Amino acid sequence: MSDYTLKPSSTYNGWTNKETWLVNLWLGDVLDADKEEGALITADHIESLVDQMMYRFEDESGFVRDMINCALGEIDYAELASHYEEDE
């Protein structure tokens, strides 16, 4: 049996959580390019981009889908958008 316990929420590499940090890590270059092309980087814009990346999992069900949904629900899109507003 695992000795797994829930840890209290904390930040991750300066971000609200690991899920938010991962979005910036993997999609930061895309968001920078979008911004350079004149796109307004809003929470909705970032969420739409993440949704587009999830297309390959749309047919998943059960455990995998539940895990993906849990992770997606933790992403702080407002924090990400704020990060790109500050870079202006």
Secondary structure, DSSP 8 states (H G I E B T S, - for coil): -----------BTTBSSHHHHHHHHHHHHHHHHHHHTT----HHHHHHHHHHHGGGGTT--THHHHHHHHHHHH--HHHHHHHHHHT-
